[in-house]
């Protein structure tokens, strides 16, 4: 460990001595006073990992220390997180890859024991519970039973991983959502670790295999979501290459007004930052408004960094951070270390202090924030509560434009015989169904799902207790949820249930149908479960454009439920309100929610709790004892978890019959020889897509259709549709996942005329026929034909799903050409050996007249040396279209990974060399 700038120092805290790398000492040679908080963390990371230039050299440290806020990101540095946190949807394939690497490294001359996490790696099982049962007291127990039955293979595999892998721990199911567990328990803020006989203190930094890892930014921990591929490399001791980022400052003033929530604030912030443009940048919050912003509100804002597009959305360490650490039951020694270290390093924030220098600055007076929702299909599309009805009415038109006629008119002759039949489109079709012993009507805009879900909001006592108090006020006036609404409450941790019970409002939520259904992401991740059969039939009868309202962070097309076309993000209190209203075709600011026992109209304003009432309830109910009792033995699990059987072996014993866990093909036939980055010749277009193609579109997490390639595959192996589970739960089996790639029911391939779903045109052998993308890809693979994808702006937005890149690779796609990429997905594509190429500004597939029928070549790559390449598109008549594109291999390290065929191949060869 080099120390070119002599910054190694000692810090004594309560009689305990720590070694640390002092930024003030470095500040004697560089002006660090105006450096943003997040840049100081990067700088310390470089000081601590300086190794003479093999990975971190003196020049890297100097580049960050003399950071120019106006400069474009161009200088490459190596960043090494202190730990990794995983959830089970992305964590299972990570552990599958580690198990496969144990086999592969042995074949290359190494040993299985070389494959172990080198840094603390903690997996929280939170993505697998579904809302199968709702609206009843035993919903939690029954959903848990179903969860364990569905996922016993996966859970047995994770049991094996916990025993076989070092530095790897599993937080069992029924504990909480990964980001909330991270905030409430796993995060250290300042780490301590013994290295070569010294006790080091350094900032807690984290990579997570979920994009909302950024929630931890709220307490001053620098971390962000990465693909499982990049996380695995970090677990195996590989630094992550990144460009020194620009840092956008976001100044917060004032405080939230009466009636506004943290959800309204984060939706406002998201809209502002999306408009500003922060992809690939850090966002740092500052200003005197921080003193009015509780830690939970900060975590809510940090959580949604992926929605505003930033790498992170971070807050500094201050007195509020210490207060939260104490509230959540951290030890006094840990709290003292955090305070002492932050102050010693110049990372402590005080009200009124001079701000850092930023690349650009936005400013918001929180007093201007108004009640809002976002939707109906993107989190950045904020809509004021006052405008919701108009928003619905404007957006529903495109969803019903192609609806088939739904009313039959029959005319009779004089004798009463049918003369002719005519079909007409009803202006507002109505499906009459019977629910809860009542005859009710469903129509466009009916709310069929109202879910208090997602760590974004369930981590926040203000909005959770606000929902409970609103439910109490509603129940007192005799209001109930509409009978067609599927209501659910998915607390982010057991702490939330405890304080709702302590406040006496859990009973009130249950009176309105909001029973606890599980401790996991549930509806937000697409695990909303089936709608009641009567509701499904009513939707199908008239092809209704129904709605969901959820307190989540994602509402992309096809994500929440296959039958629900409109999805709105809202605060938990508004989720309860819309459950009562039963429709989004209503103005909650002026129209009554319902009537009380005396027939009087009840308005939202009549039942909305005041900020003081919410604050007083928090003070009376949320205390350290709740955290202490719920996290006393967080890795132990319940009887269901501890009864799971798993093998005891260094290498995993693969079961060829398993449809959940399978040895992936990435390392088949791998040798120690490194390849080259070759030009692409005579490729076909697999997909031609528009803007905002998300990772949900590319690799859906939800239900598997029985007539899809994945559904047919499972049925051929004896799995009945009732036992399909979800794509997310089957990410340990590449056979299922490659068949699910680009299989989202709402994805639109522009090569086809208005067709939704995972379809394309196959042109092999002179044919031109429509078929599923998977089937076409396999035909092309048999023909030896490489594939490319064309897309618009923001390609790969959304969750950091490694399978969106893995599936693309396994389909045979060699390159994706898009107008712009979301940060994580671009990195994942590189990590899986798929070349990301970007159109020049103002250019697109449309501007070049491409329709997907062309034969494509990509030339001029020069083994990764060139920053541009030429795309040649040959049309059926022999004419050619030529245009240059940017090659998005952004760092020398990425070029090296790509030559190896991907980051995991690079790591394997590196480990095998060490063994030799």
ZAROGU-725951 format. One line per 4 residues: number of its first residue (from 1); their letters; for each residue x negated, y negated, z of C-alpha. Coordinates in steps of 0.02 Angstrom, whole numbers, plus 50000, padded with zeros to 5 digits. Example, Ala and Ser with C-alpha at 12.3 -4.5 7.8 and 13.67 -1.06 7.14 Angstrom:
1 = as = 49385 50225 50390  49316 50053 50357
***
This chain:
1 = xxxx = 50000 50000 50000  49912 49842 49938  49931 49671 50020  49853 49545 49901
5 = xxxx = 49926 49395 49992  49888 49454 50170  50070 49448 50225  50070 49599 50340
9 = xxxx = 50129 49536 50510  50201 49594 50676  50374 49560 50748  50416 49600 50929
13 = xxxx = 50600 49627 50971  50649 49673 51149  50481 49754 51182  50478 49851 51018
17 = xxxx = 50344 49807 50890  50378 49809 50702  50265 49782 50553  50340 49673 50416
21 = xxxx = 50285 49578 50263  50302 49394 50302  50380 49277 50176  50325 49122 50275
25 = xxxx = 50144 49180 50255  50171 49195 50068  50254 49024 50079  50085 48950 50125
29 = xxxx = 50037 48976 49942  50207 48958 49856  50355 48843 49884  50486 48969 49943
33 = xxxx = 50598 48841 50030  50721 48829 49887  50722 49014 49844  50896 49092 49853
37 = xxxx = 50928 49220 49989  50943 49363 49864  50777 49317 49781  50692 49323 49951
41 = xxxx = 50751 49502 49969  50680 49546 49798  50517 49460 49845  50499 49557 50008
45 = xxxx = 50535 49718 49912  50388 49682 49796  50271 49636 49939  50309 49799 50029
49 = xxxx = 50289 49908 49874  50135 49825 49800  50022 49965 49739  49888 49879 49638
53 = xxxx = 49990 49864 49480  50041 50044 49442  50220 49994 49484  50207 49827 49576
57 = xxxx = 50062 49709 49550  50008 49538 49608  50079 49460 49450  50254 49527 49488
61 = xxxx = 50251 49447 49660  50191 49283 49587  50330 49286 49456  50467 49296 49588
65 = xxxx = 50381 49178 49710  50373 49046 49574  50547 49086 49507  50618 48957 49387
69 = xxxx = 50808 48948 49410  50831 48881 49234  50732 49019 49149  50818 49159 49057
73 = xxxx = 50793 49332 49130  50636 49399 49044  50505 49460 49168  50518 49642 49218
77 = xxxx = 50498 49694 49400  50519 49859 49491  50650 49867 49629  50658 50009 49755
81 = xxxx = 50817 50020 49860  50802 50074 50041  50944 50200 50026  51078 50271 49912
85 = xxxx = 51264 50290 49948  51376 50401 49844  51560 50446 49829  51616 50619 49780
89 = xxxx = 51679 50587 49603  51506 50524 49555  51414 50613 49695  51460 50790 49643
93 = xxxx = 51381 50771 49470  51229 50692 49554  51207 50846 49663  51243 50957 49512
97 = xxxx = 51101 50869 49422  50985 50891 49571  51027 51075 49577  50996 51090 49390
101 = xxxx = 50832 50995 49408  50776 51120 49541  50797 51257 49411  50717 51154 49272
105 = xxxx = 50564 51096 49369  50528 51276 49415  50531 51323 49230  50409 51180 49194
109 = xxxx = 50286 51242 49324  50342 51146 49478  50438 51205 49631  50621 51187 49677
113 = xxxx = 50575 51104 49841  50504 50955 49746  50681 50901 49706  50741 50812 49863
117 = xxxx = 50800 50636 49899  50651 50533 49957  50759 50400 50039  50917 50413 50147
121 = xxxx = 51061 50469 50035  51236 50477 50106  51390 50539 50015  51567 50495 50072
125 = xxxx = 51707 50608 50010  51845 50484 49974  51899 50498 49792  51987 50667 49793
129 = xxxx = 52143 50642 49898  52299 50612 49792  52470 50545 49837  52565 50706 49808
133 = xxxx = 52676 50677 49961  52737 50505 50016  52869 50417 50119  52870 50544 50261
137 = xxxx = 52780 50570 50426  52687 50727 50373  52620 50651 50210  52443 50635 50279
141 = xxxx = 52434 50817 50334  52513 50888 50176  52405 50785 50059  52253 50841 50157
145 = xxxx = 52302 51023 50141  52327 51004 49953  52162 50911 49937  52062 51050 50020
149 = xxxx = 52148 51185 49920  52116 51095 49755  51937 51052 49793  51869 51200 49891
153 = xxxx = 51740 51240 49755  51676 51062 49753  51673 51049 49941  51582 51216 49958
157 = xxxx = 51453 51149 49834  51429 50990 49937  51411 51099 50092  51268 51187 50004
161 = xxxx = 51189 51020 49957  51199 50957 50135  51104 51110 50196  50981 51131 50052
165 = xxxx = 50930 50950 50017  50827 50843 50134  50878 50662 50171  51055 50701 50113
169 = xxxx = 51210 50687 50223  51395 50705 50187  51536 50608 50269  51680 50734 50258
173 = xxxx = 51855 50700 50189  51987 50612 50292  51863 50484 50361  51878 50332 50249
177 = xxxx = 51831 50248 50085  51645 50246 50047  51623 50057 50044  51721 50030 50202
181 = xxxx = 51625 50169 50291  51465 50088 50226  51517 49918 50295  51584 49982 50460
185 = xxxx = 51450 50110 50499  51315 50160 50375  51240 49988 50336  51089 49937 50439
189 = xxxx = 51064 49758 50371  50883 49776 50428  50804 49948 50411  50667 50024 50514
193 = xxxx = 50559 50169 50457  50396 50247 50513  50265 50247 50374  50087 50307 50405
197 = xxxx = 50106 50284 50592  50178 50108 50579  50357 50059 50617  50410 49951 50470
201 = xxxx = 50556 49829 50471  50629 49775 50304  50795 49721 50226  50928 49854 50201
205 = xxxx = 50953 49871 50013  51061 50000 49928  51108 50080 49763  51281 50155 49754
209 = xxxx = 51360 50270 49627  51516 50163 49626  51524 49988 49556  51607 49920 49713
213 = xxxx = 51451 49955 49815  51437 49765 49809  51561 49757 49952  51410 49774 50066
217 = xxxx = 51346 49606 49999  51470 49527 50118  51357 49565 50267  51196 49512 50181
221 = xxxx = 51143 49682 50113  51081 49671 49934  51152 49816 49836  51249 49855 49680
225 = xxxx = 51327 49996 49584  51222 50101 49467  51260 50254 49364  51231 50422 49443
229 = xxxx = 51082 50443 49330  50993 50289 49397  51043 50334 49575  50966 50507 49557
233 = xxxx = 50804 50430 49498  50801 50314 49650  50838 50461 49764  50687 50549 49687
237 = xxxx = 50573 50401 49723  50578 50314 49555  50588 50124 49556  50721 50039 49453
241 = xxxx = 50661 49923 49318  50753 49758 49310  50729 49584 49242  50709 49443 49367
245 = xxxx = 50890 49379 49366  50967 49210 49359  51060 49168 49520  51226 49075 49511
249 = xxxx = 51270 48978 49667  51452 48972 49721  51488 48836 49847  51637 48865 49961
253 = xxxx = 51716 48717 50050  51862 48701 50170  51970 48846 50225  52119 48945 50161
257 = xxxx = 52287 48858 50178  52443 48928 50260  52513 49073 50160  52355 49110 50060
261 = xxxx = 52257 49270 50088  52082 49337 50054  52158 49428 49905  52216 49263 49831
265 = xxxx = 52042 49192 49861  51951 49336 49776  52068 49333 49625  52032 49147 49607
269 = xxxx = 51844 49175 49624  51851 49318 49498  51940 49212 49369  51818 49068 49391
273 = xxxx = 51662 49175 49378  51726 49275 49229  51757 49111 49139  51584 49047 49188
277 = xxxx = 51496 49205 49129  51390 49299 49256  51355 49468 49176  51180 49525 49225
281 = xxxx = 51164 49384 49353  51165 49375 49542  51300 49269 49624  51262 49194 49795
285 = xxxx = 51391 49108 49905  51346 48958 50012  51421 48801 50084  51506 48744 50244
289 = xxxx = 51659 48846 50200  51565 49001 50256  51597 48954 50437  51784 48976 50405
293 = xxxx = 51763 49140 50311  51771 49298 50417  51656 49442 50373  51803 49544 50306
297 = xxxx = 51846 49405 50183  51664 49398 50126  51666 49586 50099  51825 49568 49995
301 = xxxx = 51737 49440 49883  51578 49545 49871  51680 49700 49830  51747 49627 49668
305 = xxxx = 51580 49576 49593  51608 49704 49453  51772 49618 49412  51687 49450 49391
309 = xxxx = 51544 49538 49302  51397 49499 49416  51264 49619 49476  51302 49565 49654
313 = xxxx = 51402 49435 49750  51302 49408 49909  51319 49311 50071  51173 49271 50188
317 = xxxx = 51150 49336 50364  51220 49217 50495  51309 49215 50662  51468 49288 50583
321 = xxxx = 51368 49438 50520  51303 49468 50696  51478 49452 50767  51539 49585 50647
325 = xxxx = 51394 49702 50688  51441 49687 50871  51626 49710 50834  51592 49868 50732
329 = xxxx = 51492 49948 50871  51311 49929 50814  51181 49940 50952  51118 49783 51037
333 = xxxx = 50940 49828 50985  50995 49837 50803  51086 49670 50816  50934 49590 50897
337 = xxxx = 50822 49658 50759  50936 49588 50623  50936 49415 50702  50750 49410 50738
341 = xxxx = 50701 49476 50567  50817 49359 50471  50753 49208 50565  50571 49260 50548
345 = xxxx = 50590 49280 50360  50688 49121 50326  50841 49224 50280  50954 49154 50417
349 = xxxx = 51097 49038 50369  51157 48892 50476  51301 48774 50438  51241 48612 50360
353 = xxxx = 51073 48675 50301  51006 48621 50131  51058 48739 49991  50938 48839 49885
357 = xxxx = 50908 48803 49702  51020 48899 49583  51027 48929 49396  51200 48851 49395
361 = xxxx = 51329 48806 49528  51518 48825 49542  51620 48747 49681  51788 48790 49759
365 = xxxx = 51888 48705 49894  51973 48853 49977  52115 48738 50027  52168 48740 49844
369 = xxxx = 52192 48929 49837  52371 48983 49803  52460 49151 49817  52415 49252 49663
373 = xxxx = 52419 49421 49579  52318 49486 49430  52379 49585 49282  52459 49670 49197
377 = xxxx = 52300 49757 49139  52143 49662 49190  52085 49603 49362  52022 49437 49295
381 = xxxx = 52193 49390 49226  52255 49295 49378  52435 49237 49384  52510 49125 49517
385 = xxxx = 52652 49202 49617  52761 49060 49553  52726 49116 49374  52743 49304 49396
389 = xxxx = 52914 49325 49319  52863 49225 49167  52702 49327 49155  52801 49489 49155
393 = xxxx = 52923 49427 49025  52783 49368 48911  52683 49529 48924  52823 49655 48914
397 = xxxx = 52865 49606 48735  52710 49686 48659  52739 49844 48762  52914 49873 48697
401 = xxxx = 52891 49809 48520  52875 49984 48449  53006 50062 48561  53123 50179 48471
405 = xxxx = 53309 50137 48467  53386 50187 48631  53573 50165 48607  53681 50265 48489
409 = xxxx = 53839 50187 48419  53968 50311 48351  54112 50252 48245  54269 50359 48228
413 = xxxx = 54395 50381 48089  54582 50369 48118  54595 50555 48160  54463 50538 48294
417 = xxxx = 54323 50623 48199  54148 50554 48196  54125 50448 48041  53947 50385 48061
421 = xxxx = 53811 50362 48191  53699 50209 48206  53551 50179 48320  53516 50008 48393
425 = xxxx = 53386 49939 48512  53462 49884 48675  53406 49710 48732  53369 49775 48906
429 = xxxx = 53387 49964 48916  53443 50037 49081  53414 50213 49144  53537 50267 49278
433 = xxxx = 53464 50388 49404  53509 50451 49577  53385 50420 49719  53409 50439 49907
437 = xxxx = 53593 50483 49880  53620 50323 49782  53654 50286 49601  53523 50159 49547
441 = xxxx = 53459 50080 49387  53284 50076 49314  53237 49950 49181  53084 49861 49112
445 = xxxx = 52986 49785 49256  53051 49905 49388  52915 49932 49520  52893 50120 49531
449 = xxxx = 52729 50117 49630  52691 50001 49777  52525 50052 49854  52424 49978 49995
453 = xxxx = 52261 50053 49934  52077 50020 49897  51933 49965 50008  51944 49790 49932
457 = xxxx = 52090 49748 50045  52110 49891 50169  51945 49838 50249  52021 49669 50292
461 = xxxx = 52121 49657 50455  52200 49492 50404  52290 49561 50252  52325 49731 50329
465 = xxxx = 52401 49660 50488  52484 49528 50379  52570 49668 50284  52621 49749 50448
469 = xxxx = 52693 49589 50518  52788 49555 50357  52857 49733 50367  52911 49700 50546
473 = xxxx = 53002 49541 50496  53083 49627 50347  53139 49778 50447  53215 49663 50579
477 = xxxx = 53326 49589 50443  53376 49761 50380  53273 49756 50220  53206 49917 50144
481 = xxxx = 53101 49967 49995  53200 49999 49837  53237 50186 49826  53144 50210 49660
485 = xxxx = 52980 50141 49728  52841 50264 49771  52768 50183 49927  52600 50229 50003
489 = xxxx = 52477 50170 50134  52296 50225 50111  52194 50145 50251  52010 50123 50210
493 = xxxx = 51961 50201 50375  52039 50273 50532  51997 50110 50620  52133 50026 50516
497 = xxxx = 52265 50152 50570  52215 50126 50751  52233 49937 50747  52398 49947 50652
501 = xxxx = 52461 50065 50788  52391 49955 50926  52480 49804 50852  52641 49904 50843
505 = xxxx = 52666 49873 50657  52630 50047 50588  52808 50095 50636  52874 49944 50542
509 = xxxx = 52775 49990 50386  52845 50167 50399  53023 50098 50408  52992 50027 50235
513 = xxxx = 52917 50190 50171  52733 50148 50194  52673 50305 50283  52487 50346 50288
517 = xxxx = 52454 50463 50141  52266 50488 50157  52097 50407 50191  52031 50378 50016
521 = xxxx = 52046 50271 49861  52212 50353 49810  52309 50243 49688  52165 50123 49649
525 = xxxx = 52062 50263 49572  52211 50336 49480  52255 50466 49613  52432 50400 49625
529 = xxxx = 52505 50574 49608  52666 50616 49516  52817 50504 49516  52981 50579 49578
533 = xxxx = 53056 50685 49438  53210 50575 49425  53103 50419 49402  52996 50503 49269
537 = xxxx = 53151 50556 49174  53223 50381 49186  53063 50304 49117  53055 50429 48974
541 = xxxx = 53240 50414 48931  53221 50235 48872  53031 50221 48856  53033 50091 48994
545 = xxxx = 52889 49972 49029  52887 49994 49218  52763 49920 49342  52652 49957 49488
549 = xxxx = 52594 49833 49620  52439 49884 49717  52312 49804 49831  52169 49871 49725
553 = xxxx = 52030 49803 49617  52062 49890 49452  52218 49892 49343  52150 49942 49175
557 = xxxx = 52262 50026 49048  52303 50206 49089  52211 50200 49255  52349 50193 49386
561 = xxxx = 52476 50312 49311  52508 50377 49135  52692 50326 49141  52663 50150 49208
565 = xxxx = 52620 50021 49076  52607 49864 49184  52497 49856 49338  52473 49707 49453
569 = xxxx = 52343 49681 49589  52408 49594 49744  52378 49571 49930  52451 49703 50046
573 = xxxx = 52590 49585 50106  52643 49556 49926  52639 49743 49893  52768 49763 50031
577 = xxxx = 52871 49618 49962  52877 49690 49787  52924 49861 49857  53076 49777 49934
581 = xxxx = 53117 49681 49775  53094 49836 49668  53049 49735 49514  52920 49613 49448
585 = xxxx = 53057 49529 49346  53092 49412 49491  53031 49245 49557  52986 49282 49737
589 = xxxx = 52961 49098 49773  53144 49057 49734  53245 49218 49722  53302 49317 49874
593 = xxxx = 53221 49484 49913  53386 49552 49976  53520 49523 50106  53523 49547 50294
597 = xxxx = 53655 49642 50392  53772 49491 50382  53755 49473 50195  53642 49320 50204
601 = xxxx = 53504 49303 50074  53328 49339 50138  53183 49253 50051  52997 49293 50054
605 = xxxx = 52964 49134 50150  53082 49195 50287  52976 49348 50327  52798 49289 50286
609 = xxxx = 52691 49285 50445  52594 49128 50489  52404 49121 50488  52407 49093 50676
613 = xxxx = 52515 49246 50706  52396 49352 50602  52243 49280 50690  52316 49308 50863
617 = xxxx = 52359 49488 50817  52182 49522 50756  52109 49452 50916  52224 49562 51021
621 = xxxx = 52200 49725 50926  52033 49740 50834  51892 49782 50952  51726 49879 50961
625 = xxxx = 51806 50028 51047  51904 50071 50889  51744 50082 50787  51649 50175 50922
629 = xxxx = 51779 50313 50940  51806 50337 50753  51621 50341 50705  51554 50435 50855
633 = xxxx = 51518 50590 50749  51547 50532 50572  51459 50677 50484  51544 50817 50583
637 = xxxx = 51713 50831 50497  51872 50919 50550  51911 51104 50561  51955 51115 50376
641 = xxxx = 51785 51049 50327  51688 51155 50450  51776 51315 50397  51714 51298 50217
645 = xxxx = 51592 51435 50167  51437 51391 50065  51278 51484 50015  51112 51468 50105
649 = xxxx = 50981 51455 49967  50850 51336 49900  50921 51348 49724  51106 51350 49689
653 = xxxx = 51187 51512 49630  51289 51455 49480  51455 51543 49449  51486 51558 49261
657 = xxxx = 51673 51575 49292  51687 51410 49386  51784 51269 49303  51723 51144 49434
661 = xxxx = 51535 51170 49451  51423 51215 49304  51238 51204 49262  51233 51061 49136
665 = xxxx = 51145 51081 48968  51035 50924 48979  50875 51020 49015  50903 51171 48903
669 = xxxx = 50746 51208 48802  50652 51062 48882  50462 51065 48872  50326 50948 48932
673 = xxxx = 50314 50867 48759  50377 50688 48748  50473 50634 48593  50483 50472 48496
677 = xxxx = 50621 50346 48463  50671 50385 48285  50781 50295 48160  50958 50363 48136
681 = xxxx = 51006 50425 47964  51171 50472 47881  51278 50455 48038  51467 50450 48044
685 = xxxx = 51576 50333 48146  51663 50424 48289  51756 50272 48353  51790 50092 48306
689 = xxxx = 51853 49999 48459  51904 49824 48506  51861 49718 48659  51861 49771 48842
693 = xxxx = 51839 49958 48816  51815 50012 48996  51732 50164 49073  51912 50219 49110
697 = xxxx = 51942 50220 48923  51781 50315 48890  51790 50437 49036  51959 50437 49123
701 = xxxx = 51969 50489 49305  52153 50532 49316  52270 50667 49255  52224 50796 49122
705 = xxxx = 52357 50819 48989  52396 51001 48955  52390 50979 48766  52222 50886 48770
709 = xxxx = 52057 50973 48728  52015 50981 48914  52189 51046 48957  52178 51181 48825
713 = xxxx = 52005 51230 48886  52067 51251 49065  52220 51350 49013  52111 51467 48909
717 = xxxx = 52019 51504 49071  52175 51542 49168  52199 51373 49253  52381 51323 49256
721 = xxxx = 52428 51140 49224  52486 51122 49405  52307 51162 49457  52216 51049 49334
725 = xxxx = 52175 50922 49471  52096 50768 49387  51952 50725 49273  51866 50642 49419
729 = xxxx = 51870 50800 49523  51798 50904 49380  51646 50797 49347  51535 50942 49401
733 = xxxx = 51584 51038 49243  51520 50969 49078  51636 51079 48975  51787 50989 49048
737 = xxxx = 51710 50816 49048  51645 50814 48869  51820 50862 48812  51887 50716 48914
741 = xxxx = 51769 50586 48842  51866 50450 48751  52026 50543 48801  52114 50401 48890
745 = xxxx = 52297 50398 48837  52290 50210 48804  52127 50198 48705  52150 50136 48527
749 = xxxx = 52030 50189 48392  52047 50056 48257  52003 50186 48125  52183 50242 48147
753 = xxxx = 52341 50140 48121  52412 50101 48293  52381 50276 48364  52346 50282 48552
757 = xxxx = 52240 50417 48634  52076 50504 48599  52089 50528 48411  51980 50489 48261
761 = xxxx = 51960 50526 48075  51847 50668 48021  51759 50640 47854  51649 50795 47845
765 = xxxx = 51641 50890 47682  51742 50759 47590  51889 50776 47710  51987 50634 47788
769 = xxxx = 52095 50701 47927  52152 50644 48098  52103 50751 48248  52047 50734 48428
773 = xxxx = 51880 50648 48454  51811 50804 48538  51862 50920 48396  51792 50801 48266
777 = xxxx = 51629 50782 48364  51606 50970 48372  51635 50984 48184  51507 50847 48153
781 = xxxx = 51385 50934 48271  51406 51096 48173  51373 50996 48013  51215 50921 48091
785 = xxxx = 51288 50747 48074  51241 50615 48205  51375 50496 48267  51387 50311 48310
789 = xxxx = 51518 50204 48397  51564 50024 48356  51649 49912 48485  51690 49733 48531
793 = xxxx = 51650 49628 48683  51625 49692 48862  51600 49873 48813  51588 49984 48967
797 = xxxx = 51673 49867 49090  51731 49951 49249  51676 50089 49366  51496 50145 49355
801 = xxxx = 51539 50315 49284  51387 50412 49229  51503 50527 49133  51549 50386 49016
805 = xxxx = 51367 50398 48958  51344 50585 48983  51500 50628 48884  51450 50508 48745
809 = xxxx = 51281 50595 48735  51356 50771 48732  51476 50724 48592  51323 50689 48485
813 = xxxx = 51330 50498 48485  51158 50427 48451  51199 50241 48462  51335 50121 48518
817 = xxxx = 51344 49955 48427  51445 49825 48524  51468 49638 48533  51419 49644 48717
821 = xxxx = 51394 49774 48854  51434 49779 49038  51270 49794 49136  51290 49964 49217
825 = xxxx = 51355 50056 49065  51214 49991 48955  51090 50056 49084  51180 50223 49091
829 = xxxx = 51176 50243 48902  50988 50214 48904  50971 50339 49047  51059 50471 48942
833 = xxxx = 50965 50438 48780  51105 50344 48689  51041 50186 48604  51135 50024 48646
837 = xxxx = 51132 49900 48501  51212 49728 48504  51284 49628 48359  51208 49456 48336
841 = xxxx = 51312 49312 48402  51470 49284 48302  51454 49450 48211  51560 49606 48234
845 = xxxx = 51618 49762 48146  51764 49659 48080  51655 49519 48014  51554 49648 47918
849 = xxxx = 51712 49727 47848  51686 49897 47929  51834 50016 47945  51746 50171 48012
853 = xxxx = 51740 50269 47849  51561 50217 47813  51402 50320 47825  51285 50231 47946
857 = xxxx = 51095 50221 47959  50994 50124 48088  50816 50083 48035  50667 49984 48097
861 = xxxx = 50664 50046 48277  50475 50071 48272  50475 50194 48416  50554 50065 48531
865 = xxxx = 50431 49925 48493  50554 49821 48391  50683 49710 48475  50792 49714 48320
869 = xxxx = 50848 49848 48198  50943 49853 48035  51111 49939 48016  51152 50000 47841
873 = xxxx = 51335 50046 47813  51368 50138 47649  51547 50136 47589  51636 50270 47488
877 = xxxx = 51609 50175 47325  51421 50172 47354  51411 49988 47403  51311 49942 47558
881 = xxxx = 51330 49818 47701  51169 49772 47793  51151 49676 47955  51026 49660 48097
885 = xxxx = 51065 49703 48278  50976 49680 48444  50897 49835 48521  50945 49834 48705
889 = xxxx = 50799 49930 48776  50760 49786 48892  50601 49839 48980  50447 49942 48940
893 = xxxx = 50506 50068 49069  50671 50090 48978  50576 50122 48816  50475 50255 48908
897 = xxxx = 50633 50335 48979  50710 50337 48805  50559 50423 48728  50578 50560 48857
901 = xxxx = 50761 50584 48810  50825 50502 48969  50776 50453 49144  50801 50626 49221
905 = xxxx = 50689 50706 49090  50557 50576 49132  50569 50617 49318  50561 50804 49287
909 = xxxx = 50404 50793 49181  50324 50676 49308  50359 50797 49452  50300 50948 49352
913 = xxxx = 50137 50855 49313  50108 50823 49498  50135 51007 49537  50008 51055 49405
***
